[in-house]
Amino acid sequence: KEADEIIDIGPFAGSLGGELVYQGGLKEMLRDADTLTAQYINGEMEVPVPKVRKKSKHFIQIINADKNNLKNISFSIPLGVMTVITGVSGSGKSTLVREVVLPLLREALDKRKPIENKLDGDFLKVHRIEYIDQNPIGKSSRSNPVTYLKAFDPIRELFASQPLAKARAYTPGFFSFNVEGGRCEVCKGDGIQTIEMQFMSDVELTCENCNGRRYKHDLLEVLYKEKNIADVLEMTVHDALEFFADHREIYNGLRPLSSVGLDYLTLGQPSAHLSGGEAQRIKLATFLAKNSTVEKILFVFDEPTTGLHFHDINQLMNSFNALIENGHSLVIIEHNLEVIKCADYIIDLGPEAGDIGGNLVFEGTPEDLLKVKQSFTAKYLKEKLVKVKKGKGVGV
């Protein structure tokens, strides 16, 4: 809103994006532009506030947290709901989660008993913890979204079942670029060759032998719907879902990537080329794919909305709700008001940063937070919640 000039790219992502959909000032954008950005800013579209805040009967108690600038604070983390840790930068949020909650809870779960004067409550209702950070997925240079989600296995099996593949005795392993067989042996299935430079950064060049296709020429003659395995890896998730619509196992394996807003990624995009936020959402997609309600997990996210558009956040909230519906619990460090307004429970730190931070300013529902005058979060959150129309959310 403070921009002098707005350049809006879209209308969507991947093969559905890449166009200049608007350029100009904010006033003209809100009046004339029919873009996702304009629709979210002017209120035509929104990240909806939940109609009911979920309540919990089970809590984990953290007692006398005193790391770094935390001032012996005690609070509760409800299970089976979405808890958001808020406060200005430097108020102690990351310290609280990474250096207090995570190590204490891991120790308590390992010993199967409370930690005296540090942690108590219903922690045994949690079977394990998953810290979903923004570190890269996979250690191999050949790791990509579909291999990480195990969605590549049924694709390889499909190609191995084609008549030409059977005639040539190609097994599913031939369609892997991780083992010898059908992959290009010059680049070892990478599609690129890395030239090591002594005094400069290494240079990546497209493999001249396979022209970046990763496979031997003979293997690429095997087609399914006139596409070979390299063509499939160059498809976006959106296009691949249409292409494999009649193969439920493949479709269901790819669908979680779409549900976390990653329709635009190509199936074979190297993990090293993914942003931290994309890697984080791919990790989230793996748990959505499992759809398990037996093992109860406490998921911890550190600012998952970094780099996301309003529309992406809307999809992310749907994914968070899916995890909660499966009986899991969420703890999220976040500054984004679209997420904060959707929280079931807020733990607000501050009131400011450094030595003036580290205090428990508030814990409870977003509506009750608005009554706390010393909370900077409350000041800005009020602008979001008072706009909620009757019947569309919990409101105030």
N, C-alpha and C positions, 0 to 999 in steps of 0.2 A: 504493500500500500504506500510505502514511502518512496517507491521508485519514480524517477523522472521519465523513464522510458521502459516499457515492458515488451519483451520479445517472447511470445508464447509458441511453443512447438507442440505438435500433435497431429491429428486430434487425440490419438491414443499412443500406444507404445509398439515397438518392434515394426513388423510389416504394416501395421495400421497407423504408424506415426511418421515422423520425418518431414512433416510439412510445416511451413510457417502459417499458423492459424490466426495470429494477430500480432501487430506491432503498433505501439502508440501509448497514450497516457491511460491512467486508471479510469478517469471519468468517462472517456470515450469507450473504453473496454466494457465497463459495466452497462453502458447504454446500448452498444452496438454488437459486441462480440458474443458469439454463441459457442463458447469453448468451455471445457471442464473447469478451467481456472476461474473464468468469469462466473460460472454458475455456482461454484462453491463460495466465492467471495460475496456475491450478491444474495445468497441464501436460497437460490432455486434448488440447489443440491446441498446435502449436509451429511456429516457423520452424526447419526442420530444418538441422542441421549437415551439410555435404556429406560423402558417404562417402569421397571422395578429394579431397585438395587438388591442384588443377591445377598442373603445373610448366611452366616455360618454358625454352626454349633460347636465347631472345633477350632482351637487356637494354639499357636506356638508362642510361648512367652520368652522374650529376650530381656535379660535383667542386667542393669548396670553396665551398659555398653560404654567403653571409655577409650577407644582407640583414637589416636590423633586428636582432632578437636571435639570429639564426642564427649559430652559432659555427663557421664553416668546415667544415660537415659534408659528407661525401661518401657517396653511397649509390647503389643500383641500383633501377630500376623495371622489373620483368619485363613482357614483352609477351604478349598472348593470355590473360591471367588477370585476376582482380580484386584490385587492390592497394588497401588501406585505410590512410589516413594518420590516426594516432591521437595522443592526448595531451590533457592538461588544457587548458581554455580559456586562451589566451595563451601556449601553448607554442611557437607559430611555424608552425602547420599552414597557415593561409591565406597567410601570407607565403611559405612554401616553394612552394606550388602556384601562386599567382597572380603572385608577383613574381620567382620563380626558374624553376620548371619550364616554365610556359607561355611566357614570352617567350624563354627560351633555346631551347626546342624549335621554336618558330615560326621563329626566326632560323636555326637549323640546317637546317630543312626548306627554307626559302627559298633558302639559299646552297648546299644539298646537300652540306654538309661539316661536320665537327665544329667546336666552338668551343673554342679552346685553353684548357686549364686550367679549363673550365667544363662542357662537355658532350661526351660521346663515346658509343661503343657502336653498337647496331643501330637507331638512330633512323630510318634510311631504310626500315625495315620498316613504318613508319607513313606513310600517305599524307596524312593531315590530322588536325587536332585539332578536337574539338567541346567547348567549355565550356558545359555545360548548367546555366545559372543560373536564378534565380527571377524574372527580369525579365518583364514582361507580354509576351504573344504578340501580334503585329500592332500596327500604329500606328493603324489605322482604328477608329473607334467601332463599325463594323459587323463587325469581326473577331470570329470565334467558333471553337469547336473544330472544326466540320466544314469551315469555309472554310480554316482553317489546315492541315488534313490533306488538302485537296483532295477530300474526300469529298462535298462539296456538288454538285460538277459532275455526277456520274451521277444524283443525285436530281433536279436540274433537268431533265436530259435525259429522265428517266422521266416527269415531269409534262408536259413538252412533247410527249411521244408519245401522250398521252391524246386520245381522239376530239374532245372539246370544244376542247382546246388547238389541235389541228390545224385544226378548223373556223374558229377565230378567228385562225389564223396566229400563234399564240404560239410563239416560239422559246425555247430554253433561257435566253437572255438576259433574257426577260421575267420569269423566276422568280428573277432576281438582285436583291438590294436595293442593289447597288453602282452600277447604271447605270439610266438612265431607261428606262421601258417599263411594267413591271407594278408597280413599287414605288410606295408613297405618296410623292408629291412634296412634301407639306407637311412631313413629317419626314425626307425623303430616305432612307427605308428604315430609319431608326433605331428607329422605334416610340415614341420619346420626343422631346420638345422641351425644350431647355435654356434656362431663363430666367436671363440674366446679372444678378447682383445686385451693386450697387456696393460695399456695405460688408459683405456676407456671402457665404458660399459660394453658387455657382450652384445653382439648383433644377431638378431634372428632373421633368417632368410627362408623363404618358401622352399620346401624340398623340390629340387629339380627332377628327381626321379618319379615322384608320384604327383607333382604339381600341387602339393598341399592336400591331396585327397586321402592320404594315410594308408591306402590299401594298394595291393597289386592290381594291375589292369585286368587280369583274368577274373578276379573276384568281383570286380565292379560290373561284370557282364551279367551277374545274377540280379534280376529285377523283380520288384513287387509293385504292381500298379505303375509300371514304367519308371520306377525310381530305384536306384541302387542304395547300398548302405551309406555311402558318403553323402548322397543327396538327402537322406533322412537326417543325418547328423547336422546338416546345414539348415534344416527346417526350424522355425520358431516353435515354441510350445503351442501357441495358438494354431498354427498350421498343422502341426503334428496331431493335435487332438481331432481335427477334421479328417486327416488322412487315415488315422487308425480308429475311426469311430466304430467300425464293425469288429474290432478286436478288443473285447472288454478288459482283458488283463493288461494290455499295453495302455489302453485309454485310462484305466483306473490308476495305473502307475504314474502317468503324467499329470493327471488331474490335480494333485496337490500343489504342483508348481503354479498352476493357473490360480488356484484358490488363494495363494499368498501374493498374487499380483505379478508373477514372473512370466506372463504369456509371451513377452517379447524376447526372452532368452532363446538362443539356438541350443538344440539338444547337445551339440558337441562343443559348446563354448568352453575353452580351457578354464579350470578353476582359478588359475593365476590371473585371468583377465576379469574376474568378477570383483565388484566393489565389496566392501565390508558388509554393507546392508544387504546386498544380494546373497552373500554367503550365509548371513544370519537367517534370512528367510528360507533358503534351501534347507538349512538344518531344521527349521520349523516344519517345513513340508514333509520331512521324513517321519515326523511323529503324527502328522495328520494322515499320512498314508497307512500307518499301522492301525489307527482308529481303535486302539485298545482301551477298554474300560476296567480291566482287571488290576493292572499295576497303577497305583496312584503316584503321580510325579509332581514335584514342585519345580516349575519352570521359572528361571530367573533371566530377565532381559535387561540389558543396559542400553537405554535410549534407542529402541528398535525403529523409531520413526526418522532417524537421521537420513536426510536426503530424499524423503518421500513426499509426494504430492498429496493433496487432500484425498484424491480418489484412491491412491495407494493405501492411505491410512484407513479408509473405509473398508477395503478388502482385508487389511491386516486385522482390524477389529473383529471381522467375521471369523477369521482364523482363531483369534484368541477365544472367542465365544465357543467355538467348536471344541477347543481343549477343555474348557470349563464344563461343557455339557458332558464330556467323557469322564468327569470326576476329578480332573487335575486342578492344581492351584497355580496362580501366577503372581509373581512379584516383579514389578517393572519400575526401573529408574527412568523418570521421564520429565521433560520440560514442556512437551507439546500439549496444549490445552485440549485438543480434540481427544486425546487419550485420557487426560486427567478427568475430563467431564464425564467419561464413561466408566470411571472406576467404581467398584463396589465399596472400596475402603481406601482411605488416604492416610499416609504417614508423612507429615510435613515437618521438615527440619529447618533450622535457621535460628533467629529470624533473618540473619544476614550470613556473611561468609567468614571463613577463618576463625579468629578468636571470638568474633561476635556471632558465630554460628555454632553448630553442634548441639543445639538444644532441641528437644521435642516440642515443637510449636503446637502440634495437633495430631490426633488420630481419630478417625471416624469417617462418616459419609461426606461426600462433597457438599451437600446441603448444609450440614452442620459446620463445615469449614468456613463457609461464608460469614459466620458470626464472629470469627477470630480476627480482630482488628490488626494485630501485629504480624499477620501472615501476608507476605507479598503474593503468594499463590492465590489466596482468597480474593485479593483485589482484582486480579485479572480473570480469575475463574468466574467471578460474578457476572462479567460481561457476556460470558457464554451461556450460563444457566438461566439468566433472567430473560433471555430471548426465546427459551423453549416455549412453544405454544401449548396451550392446554390440550391434553389428550395425546400429545406426541412424545412426551417424556415425563420424568418425575417432576421436573420444574422446581420452582421455589415459591 
